[in-house]
Amino acid sequence: MKIADLKKNIDESIYKKIFKTNEIDENCTLLREAIARDKTQYKDIKLKNCWTQNEILYHDSQLWVSFNELLQMNLIHEMHNQSSVDHSDILRTVKIIKRNYYWSSMRKTIDQYIWNCYVCQRSKTSRNKSNDLLQSLSISEQQWQNIVMNFIIDLFDSYNYNAILTVICKLLKEKHYISCIIDDEDITVEKTAEMLLQWVY
């Protein structure tokens, strides 16, 4: 493979920066040493498709981009903002960059960049279902027609009661607190109805 082949349709200055950083970066040097020792993995990076030529690290036919986050962001910016693609989506940007470059967790870095791209977010069509108008709740015509009930349980015994039934009128927001006994079998619907008739209605 000729290095000149990588330069097609690539901004010359960003290419030179990546090439130079690849040559001097400490992590790239460690990867080259691991490849020279025929290791199959370095940390979480699989070295199966990695190779070196003239002290430059490659992955398949792609130039390896060092672990320099700023350099990676500059590259994504150059490729994503090209006039020919003008803020392409994630998959297309990945495809364009993968033609010539590679780094570990490449897809994740590109995802983050594009999700934070102001132009993309502004022009992106919303995929969410449009929200309908809120439907107001019906208002009761008389008091204690619509109620909310809740049992407060596991209280200490007081005057032989161990629970409280709270009943709230949704119209007036009036409240009734009814002391009751909840045994091991819990309270039944019939007992609850009896308490409502006795104390509320």
N, C-alpha and C positions, 0 to 999 in steps of 0.2 A: 504494500500500500504506500502511495506517495502522500507526503504531508500536504503537498500543493492541492490534492483533491479535496481536502477539508475546507479550503478557502473559498470555494464557490459560493456565491450569494451570501457571504458573511461579512459583517462589518470588520474591516481590517484592524481597527484599534482594539476592539473587544477581543478579537482572536489573539492578538499579540499579548494582551494582558493575561488571558487564560493560559496561553502557551508558556509564558514566562513564569507564572505562578506555579504551574504544573511542574516546572523544572526545579524550582527552589523550595516549594512547600514541604514542610516537615512530614505531614501525613502522607503525601504522595511518595516521599522518599521511603517511608516505612512500608507502604504498599508495594513499591518496587522491590524492596529487600525481601518481603514475604513471597513475592512472585519468583524471585531469584532462588529462594530456598524451596521452591515447589510446594508452597503451602496452598491449601484449597480455600482457606478463609482467613480473613484478618478482622478481628472484632466481629461485627455483624455483617461484614461485606464478603460476599462470595467472590472468589478470584478466578473462577472457572474460565470466564471469557476475557480476563484482563491480561495484558501483555505490555511490554516496553520496547521502545525503539529510540535509540540515541538519548537515553535517560528521560524519555517522555512516556507518560503512562496513558494507555488506551484501554477502552472497553469495547470489544468487537472492533468496529471501524471508527468509533467515536473517540474524540479527545476527552480525556478525563478532566472534569472541572474540580478544582481543589475544594476543600471544606470551608473556603472563605465565603461567608454568607453575602457580603456586599458584592463580591464578584458574581455570585449566582444571581442576585437580584438585578444587577446591571445587565447580565445576559438575557434574563427573562424580559426585562424592560425593552431591550433592543429588539428582540424577536416578536414580542407581543404588540409593540407599537409600530412595527414596520408599515409603511404606506401600502404595501401590497396585501397585507392581511388585516391591518387596522383593527386592533383589539379583537382578535379571534377568540373563540371559546377555549375552554381548558383542554379538550382533546386535541384540537388543531394546534394549539401552542405547544403541547407536549410532543406532538408529531414533528413539528418544525424543528424544535430544539434537539430531539432525538436523532435527527438526520446526521448531526455533526458532534453533538456533545452528550456527556453522561456524567451523573454523580449519584451518590447514594441518597435515597429518599427524594429523588428528583420530582416525582409526581406530587408529593406532599408540599414541597416548596412552591411549585407552580400553582397548585390549588390555592395556597395561602395568598400568593401574590395577586391572582386574578380575583379572588373573593374580596380583596382590599382595593382593587382598582376602581377608582372613582368613576371613570368614564363607563366602564362595563356595568357597574351597579346602577348608574343613572339610566342607561339605555336598555337595560335588561327588561324583557317583558315579564310581568308578574304571572306566575303559574297558579297562584292561589285562586280558589273559587271566590267570586266577588261576594262580599257580605251583603245580606239583605238588611232591610231596616229592622231595628229591634222591635219585637212585639211586646207591648206593655202587658203586664199581668192584669187580669180582671180584678176589679175592685168590688168587694162584697157590698151587697145592698143593705145588710143589717149586721149588727154586732154579733160576734161569736158564730158567724156562719162559716168562716174559714179560720181554722186554728192550727197552731203548731204545738206538738206535745213532745216531751222528753222526760225520761226517768233519770234521776240522779241516784245511783245505787252505791252499795258498799260503804254506807255511813255507819258510824257507831250508833248502837241502840240508844234512843232517847224517847222516854215515855212509851216504850214498846214499839216504836217505829224505827225502821232502818233504811228508808228510802223517801224520796220526794218526787212527786209527779208535777212537772211544770207545764202549765197550759197558757198559751199566749194567743190573744185575739189579733189577727193580722190587720184588721181595720183600725181598731182603737189602740193597739199595742198594750192593752191591759193584760195583767198577769195574775194567775192563780197558782199558789204553791200548796200542794196537797200532800200532807204526810201520809205515808202508807207503809205496809209491811210487804216485803218481797221475800218469800220463803225459798227453799231449795228448788222447788218446781217452777219458780218464777211466777210472775203475775199473768193471769189469763186475760183474754179480750173481754170476757164477761165482767170480770172484776174492774177493769179499766173503764168500761161503759158505765158501770154502777157508780164509780167515783165521779165521772163527768156529770152524770145526772144529778147526783147528790150535791156537788160543790160548784158546778158551773151553770148547768141549764135549769 
